[in-house]
Amino acid sequence: MKSGFGLVALLLCATTAANAGVSDIFPSTSPPPVTHESILETIYGGDFVPNGNDYDNAGLGISVNRFDDSLTPNGMISLLTSSPGDASDRVWSDAYISTSAVWLRANFTQQFGFDRGNGFELLFDAFGEFENVTGSASIDLSGETWRWVRRDQDGTRPWSSDPGQNPDFLDHMVTYQVNGLNTEGVTYLVFIEDLYGPHTSVGGISDRDFDDLVIEIHATPEPASAVLLLSGALVALRRRR
């Protein structure tokens, strides 16, 4: 009986591993040249070193771990309990969240919000350039399930964290979990691609560099905790060198 259960578990693990995947991130094609590594260093300081699809900063004790963009079964990210490997970044659930834009490089205007099944709900408009960007909001989504959505401020080019809801059926969001900030709750970074279609190398018009809008998301179990985060504790951490 035990060996049979073990065999089933191994088969399930093999199936999950075989069907996990991450979207390709192409080098930036427009100046100044940036990468996810350089954006992390701008946000948090120090020297980040690539480690497969992840990044490590030994000097600051920070690790940045990427979620799968596709996974069988996909599951959903429970913001307070999930870790990379548990679920893809398509569907999210259950936390009080505070969100802020931390990087913007795009020719289009930018809005960030979510869809919990009733259409787009705006969190904020993002303004600025590179790390000099504004836009933030908090909301209680405890017990809720939703998809993140980025779109232009006129409502065009809506891109969901769920590729099945996108006009081109492609992934437009890369997600990392940030560990080692020594703060309450869990921190995520989402990197968004705002151009339609596949990469130029296969006949599309997109650069697929996923650096047009970067959002920092803090998840806490209750609103009072998130208010403390918004008071500036993480801002100081984010700017340390």
N, C-alpha and C positions, 0 to 999 in steps of 0.2 A: 504494500500500500504506500509506504513512504517513498520507495523508488519510483513508483508511478507518478506520484505527486511531483517529485523532483524533475522527472522527465518533462512533465507538462510545463513546469516553471521555466526550464531551460528553453523549451520551444517558444514560449511566450517572450522570453528575453531576446531570443534570436530573431523573432519576428519584428519586435520593436526596433532592435538595432539595425536590421536590414532595411527598415522603412523610414529611418531617421534621415534628415537632410537639412542643409543650410543653403540659403541663396548665395550665389556668387556676388562678391563686392568688387567692382572694378576700380582701378586707380582713377583718381580725379583727373578730369581733362581740362579744367579751367583754372586759371590762376586765382589766388595763390595755391600751390599744390598742398592738399591736405589729405590726411588719412584718418581712420578711426583712432589710430594710435596718437596722432598729433592732436586731435580734438580732445581725447582723454587727458592729455598732458596740459592742454589749455584750461580745461575745466577743473582738474584736481591738482595740477602741478606735478613735479617730479618727472621720473623717467619710466614710461611704461614699455614693457618688453612683450612682443607677441609670443603666445604659447598655443600653437594650433589656431583655433578660432577664438581663443581667450587672450587676455592681457594681464600681466602681473607688474606690480610696482613694489618691489621689496623694500625700498626706502621708506615708503609711506605705509606699508603693510596692507595694501589694497589689491584685491583681485577682481577682475571684471570677466564674468563668465557668460558665454552666449547661449541663449535658448535655441532649440531647433525651430526652423521655419516650417517644417513638416515632420510629422511623427505619427506612427500607427500604433495604438490609437492616439489621435491628436490630444484628447483631453482638453483641459483648460488650465490657465495659470491662476491658482488661488494665491493672491498677492502676498499673503502672510505666511504661507506654508510650502509653496512649490519651490523646487530647485531645478536648474537646468537638467534635462533628461526626464523630468516628470511629464512634461506637456510641451506642445508647440506654443508659439506666441500669438495664435490666431484669436483665441477667446480668453477673456479675463473674468475674474470673479472676486467679490467679497472683501472689501476693505474700505476704510476711510482713506482718501487719497489727497495729497497735495501735489500739484503739477506745476512745472515752470519750464519755459524755453531757456536753453543754455547755449544754443548755437543756431545760427541761421545763415545759410548761403543759398540764395535762390533768386531767380528772376520773377517768380510769382509771389503774390501775397499769400500769407499763411494763416490758417485757422486750425486750432486743435480742439477736438471734442471726442464724443463717443456715441455709440448707438446701442441701446439695450433692447432693441426690437421695436421702437416707436419712431425711428428716424433719427437724424443728426441732432445732437444736443451740444451746443457750443460751451467750451470751457474758457477759451480766450483767443484773442488775436495776437499774433507774434509780430513784433516790429524790431528793426535794427539790422545789424550786420555782424557776422562772425560771433564772437563772444559778447559783444555789446548789444544784447538783445533783451527785450522786455516781453512779459506775458506770463501770467500765473493764475491759478485758481485752485480752490479746494472743494471737495464734494464728498458726501457720505454715500458710498455705494455698497455698504454692508448688506449682504444677502442678495446682491444683484449680480447679474451676468451681463457682460457687454463686450463690444469690439471698439477699439480705438479708431478714430477717423480723423484724417487730415484733409483739408480742402482749401481752395482759394477763398478769399473773403467775399467773392461774388457767388459762391456756391458751386463753382465749377471744379473739375478735377478732384472729385472725392476719392480718397484712397483709404480703404479699410485695412485693419490688421488681418482680416480674413480674405485671402486672395479670391475666394469664390464670390465675394461681393464686389469685386473691382471690375471696371469696364474691360480691362485687358486680361483679367483672370491671373494676374501675376502678383507676386509678393512685393509689397512696397514698404515693409517695415522690418528692421533688424533690432532684436532686443538683447540687452545684456543685464545681468544682475550684478550690482556693485556690492562687494563685501569688504569689510574692514574699515568702515567709516566711523565706527564706535558711536553710533546713534541709535535711538529707539526705532523699531520697525525695520522695513526692508526697502532698499533703494533699487530702482531700475533706470536704465537709459534706453530710449527708443530712438533709432536713427531712421529717418524717413526719406524715401526717394519720391520726388513729385513729378517726374516725367513719365509720360505714357509709353507703354510698349516695351519690347525687348531691347537688348543692347545693340548699338550700332554695328557690332561685329557680325551680327546675324541679320542685318537689314532693317533693324529698328531705328528709333530716333532717341533712345534714352542712353544716358551715360551710366546708369545703374551704379552710382557711387555711394548712394545712401548717406548723403551728408547735407541735404537741403534744409532739414529741420531736425534738431535734436532736442528731445524732451526728457527732463529728469522727473521721475515719479517716485514719491515717498508713500509707502503704505503703512498705516498704523491701525491698531484695533479699535481706537476710539478717537473722536474729534479733538479732545483735549490734548492728546499727544501730538496730533498734527499741528495744532496751533503753536506748540513749542518749537516744532521744526521750522515753521514759517517765521519765527521770531528772529532768526538770523544765525542759529547755531551751525546749520549746514553751509550757509554762505561763507562763514569763516573757514570751515573745513575745505570748501571747494576752491578757495583762493590761496590756500597755503602752498608754499614752495619748498 
